[in-house]
Amino acid sequence: MPARSRTQSGRQTKTTANATSAESDPAAEADRGSFPVAIVLGVVAIALAGLALAWSVFLSGPRGADDCQARAWDSIPEERDLPAGWRVAATSFFVGNMTVTLEGPAADAETGEGVVYTTVTCYGADSAEALARARAADASSGSPTTDLDGIGEEGYQIDDDTGLSAIHFRRGDLVSYLVVAGNVTPEELRAAGEAFDQAMIDAKAGDIPSIEPAATPGPGAGSPGTGSPGVEPPVIEPSGLASESPAGSPAGGPASPELDALLPKDIGGTQFLVETYRATDVLGDDVGSRAVTAGLRQLGRTPEELELAEVYDANRALDLYLFAFRLPDADPEALKSLVLDSWLVAGADGVTTEEIELGGKALTRVRYGEEFPDAYLYSVGDVAVIIHTGSEDLAAQAAAALPTSADQP
């Protein structure tokens, strides 16, 4: 459907009807006196990151009413509802969501400060799940989250070293995320959030059935569930990663020869493909990537040192998929904790962990509730391997095919 907008005086509006063609025009923005391109793109990426982890739910699940996308596009606040001196500077429309740039009286074109970047996305019946997963991922990346009161039906805010830096909330099937670019007071951010909340009401945010409270991150791995919805583990579909042979590796050769040699190419008599990657060619600005990057930083390491791999049945005949991390010379327990906390979100409320033995290996089973399959984590030297499957028998076969030592391919 064509993009729709409620334009007002002084507003710059860019519309697209396809996500693949929804790129901003940096040159045009610069001509109109907007902020430097690098600052705009960088901060918008942060704003979009809060929604990225749940994007697969939106794409694969039911979207609710037919006008779901249109209601997200219509959730532009009236300028009279914005804080005094604030205005809508730019709006972009994407498949299922939109982004809005707000400029305040302290907006500075040189530094990019005094700005609030916002997304509004329609998730249909999955909006509560999207918000829960985003909060769990933000918490696992080290962002301090607290409940957000008085805005939306449920939500949370992030208070970092600079003060209140972001708010994330849901109104019906619409989810909004606001992030500041410095020199914005908590009062101004809250007022902007209230303006978007009212715009989402005006856009007739759709009701969703059986809404449960969003999952709040628990104190650590192994926290018992409290009845809140389960958190889905992030799984990259085989093979949705970047193509093999990234920069710096021989043409046609593995990006990580160590992972290629270590991981099984035959599991229970079925041939599997192993593809390896440099983390810098895979990690982006989504919440899961940011969580991993933050975890690496806590270990004094960088994404440039991390290697990744996926192992999958070329015929897609088995419900079995492996994803591996290698951090050369890393402490095994430190790497295991990084994967559990940052990637598997094991500390989220409703997620439980237990140590088990399968296929002659000691594994950590991560359970996400009845809705989602378990994940099994195996640690061997400086490698951590996640086994994704809904079958314990297949998990045992995969574990048996994995080496008992990092020196034993």
Summary of the structure (lengths in Angstrom):
residues: 409
radius of gyration: 22.2
end to end distance: 52.6
largest distance: 68.5
contacts: 1402
relative contact order: 0.11
helix: 29%
strand: 25%
